[in-house]
Amino acid sequence: MRKTVHSKLIGCYILIGILSFLFATAGGSHFVEIYLEGEVGTRLHDSAVRFASDEITVQQLAAGDISGLEKLADILSTGEGAGILVLDQDFQVLVQSPDLDYSLSYTESAVEASSAPHTIIIPDSDLDFWLNAQYTINNFYGYFSSPHLNVMVPVENSDVTEGYVTYHYDMQQLYQKRSGLLGILQMVFLAVYALCGVLLLCYQKWIHIPLKQIIKGASEYANGDLSYRIPVKSEDEMGYLANTLNYMADKINQNGEYQRTFIANVSHDFRSPLTSIKGYVEAILDGTIPPELQDKYLNIISHEADRLEKLTRSLLVLNDLDERKRMMNIRRFDINDVIKNTANTFEGTCSKKNIDLELLLYGKELFVEADMEQIQQVLYNLLDNAIKFSNDNSSINIETSVKNDKVFVSVKDHGVGIPKESLSKVWDRFYKTDTSRGKDRKGTGLGLSIVKEIIKAHNQNINVISTEGVGTEFIFTLKKVK
């Protein structure tokens, strides 16, 4: 079974929760105990030092004032929550605070009265230890039946040890405190874990579910259903990704429709001249067309072959522009000079239709920065189109002007014009205003598409203004340079 990111995340959440709880319980217990031991040990040691160094304590111990020491030990033990022993030089118990009565490990006969002293046997080797150590945890040389945290400080009088003050904290009290703090720690952990669970639910709602819908959409697209829409409407990254994929599907679908239309148009434009060529050639071969008429039909075949050649060349140009295989040779040149040269190539065609080419050029020289060969192609296609749809005995105006560091080039005819409903379609490939395709038999419907692609590649603009029966004007911009 495939493991999803969601299942892995849930598994990690549960595993981390279990491990963290165990660590918080076991490790937390250990660390809390260490902290409490250090805190209590340091506090009792400081209290024992103050008790042992107090002049009253020194005087009372030196004078054997047991009653005074008992009162003092009773007061100090109450404030610290610990029991106190006062020992003489031989480690005989002189004073025992009431706090320690319950934990004595000796039989009643051993402590029948407070006057019955008890000597704690402390090895000489341990005395050096007590001079350096703050506290130990044990039963204090068998004095207690349960572990205590013990502190022992000598009472010095002019460098003479009069006795010892010991503090004893029952570890059961510390364990109770540890349990209380550990309970609080566990409650905090559970609260944090619950908040993480809420975050996991938020992840489920805001990331996992939208991601599943996006994955389903990608699967639908991979299976060819480009009409499927991913139903993620959020404004975050998931919504942006879903909208991007929906947009991508639309564009792929449009490209598919365009390809089908493109193939249909290419097939139509290739089929018509090929059918004519095939029919006329077969008629000449089988003698249907007599020898005296063959020249006429051979000219028709030649014209149809020219149309096929022009269509093929235009398709190659468009493919070159689409794939961006052709690197533009951007350089500085005089657009006025290019317009003059391009207009001269149509002199013969214009003479046949008695069309005047009027050049209204800005200044003697007007320099632009562009790919000169591609701009020549633009001018050629626009002029060819203008002549094709101009009436006999009319004129075509080619004008240049300058505005805001841009050169505007206008090609305006006074011909049949373009119907209003067709203006937005003139840039489409294979589109012809004459839907019967009979008026312009040599046209490919690709000239204006090539013009649009070239101007777009230069990051410039081209517009068309036309009135049916009056004429058409194409205006495009170029970058002006000095």
N, C-alpha and C positions, 0 to 999 in steps of 0.2 A: 504494500500500500504506500502510495506517495505521501511523504510528509510535507505538509504545507508550512509556510512561515507562521501562520496563525497557531497551528497545533504545536509547533516548536516553542512559540512564545508562551502558550498556556503551560506547556511542560516545564519550561524554565521558571515560570512564575511559581508553580507549585513546588518545584525542587528547591528554588531559592528560599521560599517560605519555610519549608521543613528544615533545611540546613540552618537558616538564620535563627529559627526558633530554638533549635538544639544548641546553637552557639550562644544565643542570648541566655538560655537557661543554664547550660553547663559552664561555658566560658564566662558568662556574666556573673554567675555565682562565685566563681573563683576570683575574678577581678574585684567584685564588690567586697568580698571577704578580705582580700589583700588591702584594699583601700581602708576598710574599717579598722583592720588591725593597725595599720600605720597611723591612722588618725587617733585612735584610742591610746596606742602605745606612746606616741609623742606627747599627747596631752597629759597622761598619767606621769610620764617621766618628768615633764616640766613641773608638775604639781609636787612630785616627790622631792625634786631638787629644792623647790621653794620651802617645803616643809622641813627638810633636813638642814637647810642653811639658815633657817630662822633662829635668832638668838634665844628666843624663849624655849624652843625645842632643845637647843644645845644645853641651856642651863638646867632645864627640867630633867633631861636625860643624865646629865652629870651629877645632879643632886638626887637622882632616884625618885623624882616626883611622879609616881605612877598615876596618881589621880589627875594631875594636871595634863599629863600626856594623853590620858583616856579622853578627857573633855576635848582636847585639841584634835585628836584623831577622829572623834565622833563628828565634830563640826566639819572637818575637811573631807571625810569620806562621804558625808551626805551630799556635798556639792559635786562630787565627781562620779557618783554612782558606782563606786568601787570600795572594797574593804581595805583596811589598813592594819598592818602589823608593825610594832616597834620592837626591835630586837636589841639586846645588849651586845657587848663585844664578843660573847661566846655563843651568839645566835639563839639565846634563850628568849622566848616570847615574853615580853614585858606588858605589852598592850595589844589588845585585839578589838577592833571596832565591831559593833553589833552586826554589821553587814555580813560578816563571815561565819556567824554561828551556824547557819543552816548547812554549810558546805564542809564542815570539819569531817575528816575521814576517820578520826580516832574514836574509840569507844567512849561511852559516858564515864567509864571508870578512869579513863585517862585524863579527863577534863572535868572532874567532879566539881571543881570550884575554880573561880578565876585566880585564886591564890596558888593553884597547882600549876607551876610553870612547865612549859614544854620547850625542849631544845630541838631546834631544826639542825640537822647535820648537813652542813654545806662544806664540801671539799675545798681545801686551800687553793686548788687549781682553778676553781670557779670564781674566786675573788677577782682575779685579773679580768676574767670575762665580764663581770658585772661593772668593772670600772670603765669598760668600753662599749658595752651593749646597752641599748635603751630598754629592751624588754625581751622576754621569752614566753613561750606558750607551753606549759606543762602543768603537773600537779604540785609544783614547788616542793620538790624533794619529799614527796609523799604526804605533804600536809593536807592536800585536798583530795577528794574522791573523784573530781572531774577536772578537765583541763581549765586552767585560768591563764589569763594574760598577766604576767608578773613583772614588776619593776622594783628594783632594789637600789637604794642610794645610801652611802655611808654618811653618818653624822660626825663631822670633824670639829675638834676643839683644840686649836693651836697645834695642828698637824697630828693630833691624837684622835684615833677613831673611838668615839664613845659608844657607838652602836650603829643600827641600821634602820632606815624607814623603808617599808615595802608596801607597794600598792598591788591589789589583786582584783582583776576584772573577770567575772565569770563568763566563759566563752558562750554559754547558753544565751546570755543576753545579746552577745554579738551576733550569734546565729539568728536570733529572732529579728534583729535589725536587718541582717542580710536578707532574710526571707521577705521582709516588708519592702525593702528597696528592689529586690528581684521581682516581686509582684508588680511594682510600679513600672519597672523596666519592661516586663512582659506585656503589660497593658499598653504602654507606649508603642512597643513593637507591633502589637495587634492592630492598634489604631493606624499606624503607618502602613501596615500590610493591607488594611481595609482601604485606605486611600489609594494605594497602588492598584487594588482591585477595581476601584472606580476609574482610575486612569486606563486600566485594561478594557473596561466597558466602553470608555470614550474611544479608545483605539478601535474596538469592535465596530462602533457606529460610524466613526469618521474616516477610518482608513481601511479596515478589513472588508466591510460590506461594499463600499465604493470600488475597492480594488477587485473584488470578485466580479462586480458588474463590468469593470473595464476589461478584465480578462475574458469575460463572456463576449463582450463586443469585439475584441481582437480576434477571438475564435470565429465569430460570425463573419468578420471581414475576410479572414483567411479561407473560409469556406465559400466565399463569393457573394454573401448577402451584404452588399454595400448600402442597402436601404435601412439597415438596423441602426438604431440610435441608442447610445449609452445613456441611461437615465440618471446621470449624476448632475445635480444642479447647484452644488455648493460653489462658494466663491474662493475656495482654497486651491492648493496645488492639484488635488484630485479632480476638482471641477475643471480646472484649466486643462489637465491632461485629457479628461473626457471630451471637452469641447474641441481640443486639438485633434483627437482621433476622429471625432464626428466630422470635423472640417476636412481632414485627410480623406475620409471615406467619400465625402461629397466631391472633392477634387478628383479622386480616382474614378468615381462614377462619371463625372463630367468628361474626364479624359477618355474614358471608354466610349462614351457617346460620341465624342469628337473623333476618335479613331474610326468608329463605324461610319460616321458621316464622311470622314476624309476618304476612306477606302471606297465608299459608294460614289463620291464625286470624282475621284481619280479614275475609277472604273468607267464611269460615264464619259469623262473627257477623253479617255484613251479609246474606248469602244467605238465612239462615233467616227473619228478619223480612220481608225483601223478597218471599220466596216466599209467605209467609202473606198479606201485604198484596195481592199481585198475584192470588193465588187467590181470596181473599174478594171483592175488587173485581169480578173477572170473573164470579164466581157471582152477585153482586147485579145486575150489568148484564144478564146473560143470563137472569135470572129463576129460576136454580136455587134461590137463597135467597128464600123468599117475603117479602113486605113486612113481615109481623108479626114476623119474626126478624131483620130487617135491623139494628135497633138493637143487638142482641146482638153481631153480627159487626162492626158499625161500632166498637163499644167495643174489640173485639179489635184491629182495625186501628189504633185510636188508641193502644192500649198498645204495639203493635209499633213505631209511629212514635216514641213516647216512648223506647223502647229504642234505636232508631237515633240519635235526637237525643242521648241520654246517651252512647252509644258515641262519637259524633263529638266531643262536647265533651271527653270523657276523652282521646281521641287528641290533640286540640289542646293540652290541658294537658301531656301527656307530651312532645309535640314542643317545647313552650315550655321545659320543664325540661331536655330533652336538649340543645337548642341554646344554652342559657343566655341566651336572648333576654330573658327576663323579669328585670329588675333587682329584687333583693329590697329591700324597704323595712324595714330593720332599725330597730326602735325599742323603747322600754320600754313594757310594758303588763302589766295584771293578768291572769295566766293563769286564776285562779279565776273572774273575771268572764266571760272568754271561754267557759269550760267551762259556766257556768250558761246563757249565752245560746244556746250550741249545743245543750245538752240540751233547752231549751224548744222548739226547732224540731221535736223528735221526740215531743212530748207526745201529739199525736193518734195517731201510729203506735203508740206504746206502749200507749195506751188500748185500741186495737183488739185487741191480743194480751195485754192485762192484764199488761204488763211494768212493773216498778218500776225507776226510775232512782235509784240511791242515790249521792249526792255526798259523798265523804269528803275535804274540802279542808283543806289546811294553812293555818291562820290565816284571818283575815278578808281579807287581801290578800297576794298572792304575785306579785312582779314578776319578769318575765323579759325578755330581750332577744332578739327574733326578728322575723320578718315575720308580723304578726298575721293577715293574710288567709290566708297559706299554712298557718299552724298551725290556723286555723279549718277549712281544707280537710282537714287531717289528722284532727282530731277528728270532723268530719262523716263522713268515710269509715270511721273505726274504729267509730263508733256505728252507722252504717248497716249495717255488716258484722255487728256484734254482735247487733243486733235481728233481722237477717235469719236468723241461725242460732241464735237463742234459742228455746226452747220457750215455749209460752203459759204464763201464770201463773208466770213466773220473774222474775229480777232481773238488773240490770246495774249493776256498781259502777264509778264513776269516782273515782279517788283521786289526790291530789297529795302529794308528800313532798319533803324536802330532805336532801341529803347531799353534803358536800364542794363547796359552791358550785354544785351542780347541782340542778335541779328534775326530779323523776321523775313522769311522768304515766302512770297505769295505767287501761286500759279492760278490764274483766273481765266476761265473760258466763258463764252457766251453761247453755250449749246443747249442741249435738251434738258439739263439739270437732273437732279436726283429726287425721286418722290420722298416726301417727308418720312413716311414709314420705313424707308430703306436706308436713311442716313446712318442709323446706329449699326447697320449690318455691312457697310461697305468695306470694313476692315476684316471681315470674316473670309477665310480661305475658300476659294471656289465660288464666292457669292457674286452674282451678276444681277444688275438691275433688270436686265432683259431675261425674264425667267424662261422664256422659250429657247434661249441660247441660239437664236437664229440670227439676230442682228449683228452680233460680233462673233463670227465663227472662228476667228483666229485668237480670240481672247481666252485666257486661262482662268481668270478670276483670282489670280495670285499676286498681281502687280501691287495693289494697295496693301496687301498683307505684308509683302516684302518691305514696302515703304515704312509701315508702322513698326516692324521689327527693327529696322535700321535706326530710326529716330529714337526708339525706346532704348536701344543699346548705347546711344550717346547721352542718355539721361536728359533728353529734350522732349518737347511736346509737338504734336501735330493735330490740327483741327480742320474740319470741313464745314463750309457754309454753302448752301445750295437752295435754289428756288426752281421748281419744275417749270420748264419752258423759258427760263431766264438765263441760267448758267450756274456754274459751280466754281468755288474758290477753295483751294487747299493752302493752308498756312502752317509752316513749321519753323522752329527756332534752332539757332546754333549759338555756341559760345563765342562772343566777340573778343578779339585780342588786338593789340596794337601792332 
